[in-house]
Amino acid sequence: MDDEQLADLHKFLADHHRRLAREAVLDVVQHYHADLAQRLADEAALIFRRTAIAQRLREGEQRKKDELE
């Protein structure tokens, strides 16, 4: 699964939990689904950034390894 698919999955799940929050009768259930939806949306927004950071770290480690050889 690539980053775009993963972000789409998180967005889909966030929308799903927002719908569940709107349909929930109990306040505690509404808050749970709303909070979960927000966390999933936040994660979706960070996926590309985290991938870029991980790639830069891998490249830095590879450069260090190449310099030692």
Summary of the structure (lengths in Angstrom):
residues: 69
radius of gyration: 18.3
end to end distance: 33.7
largest distance: 63.6
contacts: 169
relative contact order: 0.13
helix: 91%
strand: 0%
